[in-house]
């Protein structure tokens, strides 16, 4: 048994300290980043935000909506091969990841799809990225798809970030248990405060010219701003993008003035009992559900929420004098709040 006494921080534990700035308006900042990838000669330019590969959120309609704004979507893995082939032949797929796990059936479906259409972005996703089997899966994926952008995870420490990058990942997905419908921390006691995980994994990744994606824990636009400040190259959202027209969750209607209108939408974790009943016939006897099912308010078109998110990030940049999004981590100073007030941490 070992205890680490260094402070580990979540988004709620810090604020970003403002700095003198020459920026006169939010319109002066640039939210796009151009990010080169470690294992290919390719790069990508856009607003580095990704809709999570959850079946409620990671939909083809979400991909079309976010792609129009320069953001990305990791499609959920439960689309059929025919649906995926058709989608990846369309322009809407340019900012979309093909998502899969390491099960044999997942690999077989990718083989079927990739024989018919080129897959340029792959999200290899498991709950526990610490197994040797997963590292081997990343290496095999790189051998089979040498020109593809590969995002792999999830992990929360620098050593495994480095291991996944060396195995063939271009982007490492960071986060264990911070999601709003994830119960891993409560059920298993395993996890890592998300902001510290991003800071430590980004430091490890950037030393190898790799990238990280902060996955989970963001509940307001300010959390996304803090994730970029901590060194995240991409930020992945689930709950913040749930409840929109582009989602596939079950809608709950309410009657108002004699008219039925959408009021709430179902949202659940992919390790929840709801998801496992839907795709695996129930929770296997050897495991427990590590997700929950909730109802979130119906929010209408996702473009409105994206405007709020992008506006929040723009405003943060004017507060710290960052003209370009790539400058944010170097311009960020975090101040701890709460019990240990005024402790200052530089993220760069």
N, C-alpha and C positions, 0 to 999 in steps of 0.2 A: 504494500500500500504506500502511496506517495501523495503528498498534498502540494499543489502549486499555489504560492501566495501572491504572485503577480496579479495586478488587477485585470480582470477580463470584462469587457463592456458590451452592452447591448445599445441599440439606438436611443433608448429612453435615458441612458446614463450620461449623455453628452449633449452639448450644444456647440454650434460652430461660431467662433468668435469673429465679429465683423472686423474688416480692415479698411484702411483708407483706399479709395478707389477713384479712378478717373472716368469710369463708365457713367454716362449721363442717363441711359435708358436701358430697359430690358431688351429692347430691340437691337442693341449693339452687340449682344453676345451670340456665340455660335454653339448650338447644341449638337451639331454633328461631329463625329470623330471618324478618322480614317485609321483603321487598325490592321496591321499586317499580321499574318499567321505564321507560327513557328515552323510548321512542317510542309507548307505549300508556298508557292510563289504568289499566292493571291492575297488580296486585302479587301476590306469591306468598309463602306462609308455610310453613315446614317446616325440616327439617335439610338444609342446602345441600350435599349430596353427590350426585354423579351417576355412575351406571354408564356406562362408555364405550361408544360406538357401534361395538363390535367384535362380529363375528358370534358369537363364543363367549360374550361377556358381556352384550351389549346385547339381551337376549331379552325376550319378553313375560312369561315366567315370572319373570324378574328384576324386571321392572317391577311385577308384582303384589306380590312380596315386599318390595321397597324402598318401594313406595308405602304399604304398611301401616305402615312405620316413619317416614313423612314425608319420605323421600328420593326421588330422581328417577332416571330411566333414559333414556339416549339410545338408542333402538332402532337396531339395525344396518339398513343400507339394502337388504338383500337379501331382505326379505320381499316377497311378491307384493302387488299392489294389493288383491286380494280379502281377503287376511289382514289387511292394514292397515286396510281399511274396517271389517271385523268388530271388530278390536281397539279402534279409536278410537270405537266406539259403546258401549264398556263403561266402568264406573267406574274400572277399573285404569289407564285411559289418562290420568287427570287429571294425573299427575306424569310424563308421558312426552313425549319429543321425537320428532318425525318427522325422521329423519336422511336427508340426501342430499348428493351432490356437485354439480358444476356441469355435468356431461355432459347432453346433450340428452335422453337416455333417462330420467335422474333427474327432470328437469323435467317430462317428459311423464307419468311415473307420479304425481308429486305432483298434477298437474292432474286426473288421473283420480280420485284418492282424494279431493281437496278438493271435487270436485263432488258427492260423495256424503255426506261427513261433514266437520264443521268441524275444521280443524287449528289448534290454538291455540299450539303450541310447535314451532319448527323449528330444527334443528341443521344449518347449512350448513357442511360439513366438507371441507377439502382439506389435503394435507400442507404445502403452501407457500402461505400466505396473503398473500404479498408481490406477487402479480401484479396488474396493473391490471384484468385480466379478472375476478379474484375480487372486487375492489371493486365493479365494475359489476354482478356477479351479486348481491351483497348489496343494492345499490340497487334492482335489478329485483325482488328478492324482497320488499323493503319495499313497493314500489308495488303488487305483486300481493296482498300479505297485510298490509294496513295495521294490522290488529288483533292480529296474531300476535306472540308473543315470539320473537325471532330471536337465536340464538347462532351466532357465526361465528368461524372460525379455521382454521389456527393461526398465531399470530405470537408474537414474543418482545420487541418493542421498543415504546416509548411512542408513537412517531410513527405506526406502523401501527395501534396500538390506537385512537388518535384517528381515523384515517382510516376504520376500519371502523365505529366508532360514528357518525360523521358520515354515513356511507353508509346507515345504517339498522339496524345491529346494536344489540341491547340488552345482550348479553353477549359479550365477546370471549374466545375460547379461547386460552390461553397455554401454549406448550410446543412446542419442536422438538427431538426426539431424546432426551428423558429417559426414555421408557417402557422397561420391562424387556425387551420383545421388539422394540424399535425399534433399527435399526442405522444410522440416518441419520448420526449423528455419526462413526461408524467408517468408513462408506463414502464420505461426502462431505466430512467435515471441518467441516460446518455445524452450528451449534447455539448454545445459550446456557445457562449454569447456571440451573437452574429457579427457585431461590428469588429470585435477583436479577431474573429475568424477571418473576416475579409482583410483586415490590415495585415495579419500574419501570412495568410496565403498569397495575397498580392505581392508582398515583399519577396516571398520565395519564387513566385512565378515570374515576376519581372526580371529577376536576376538571370533567368534562363530564356528571356524574351518570349515567355508565354503570357497568357491572359487568364483572368478569373471572372466568373459571373456570380455575384451575390444572389443566392436563391433563398428567399423567404425572409419574414420578419418585418417587411415594410407595410405599414398600415396607413401612412399619410405621406404626401409628397416630400415633407421634410426628411423622412427616413431615407428616401431615395437619394436626396441630396447628400445626406451623411454617408451613404454607401459609396457614392462617387468620391466624396472627400476622403474616405478610408482607403481608396485605391482600387475599387471595383471598376473593371473595364466595361462590364455589362451588369445590369440588374434584372433579375427575373421576378415577375409578379404573378400571383395567383389570386388571392382574396381581393386585392384592389381592382382587379379586372373582372371579378365575378359580378353577376347580376345585370349584365348588359344584353342588349338585343343580339349581339354576336355570339353569346354563350349558348350552350345546349342544356342548361339546367332546367328542371321542371319549374314552371311558373305557377305561383299561387295567386289567385285572383280574389279581389274584394269587391263587394257591391257598394257603389257610391252614387247616390241620386238616381237609383234605378238602373245603373249601368255597371257592368263588370269591367274592372280595369286591373292591369297587372300591378301587384303590390310587393311581392317577394319572389325570390328565386332560390332554388336549392343549390347548395355548394358543399362539396365533401372532398376529403383527402383521398388520394389514390390507394392508401392502405387502410381505409375505413371499411367497416362492415358493409356499407352501402355499395362501395366499389367492388369488393370481393364477391358479394352476392351477385352483382351484375355481370362480372366477367369470369368468376371462378366457381360459381355455384355456392359460395359461402366461405366462411373463415376456416382454414384447415385446422385440424385438431392439434397440430404441433406448434401453432403460432397464435398470436393475439392481434386484434385490430389495433393499428397505430395511427388512426385518423378518426375524425368525427364528421358528422353531417349537421349542417346548420342551414338556416335561411337568411339570406342577405337581402337588403332592400333592392327593389327593382330600380335600375338607374338609367334606362333608356340607351341611347347610342353611346358607344365607347369613346367616340371622338370628343365628347364633352369632358369625360374624365381625363383623357389624354391631354386636353388643353390645360386642365388644372395642374396635372403633373408637370408638364413642360413649362408652364408658367411659374410653378414653384421652383423648379431647378434654375430657370432663368433669373428669378429674383435672388436666389442664393448666390449666384455668380456675381451679380452686381454688388452684393454686400461684401464680397471678399476681393473684388477687383479682378475676376477671372474672365477674360474676353472669350476664351475657348474652353470647351468642356475638358480637354486634355490637361488644362492648367489647374483644374480644381484641386486635385490631391496635393499639389505643391503649394497651393495658396491656403490650405485648410489648417486651422488650429482648433482642436477640440478642447472644450472646457468641461470637466466633470461637474455634474450637478447632484444635489442630494446631500448625503451624509458627509462626503468629503468634497466640500465646495471649493471651487477655484483651483483645482489641480489641472494643469495644462498639459496636453499631449499634442505634439506635432505629428501629423499623419505622414509627412514625407520623409 
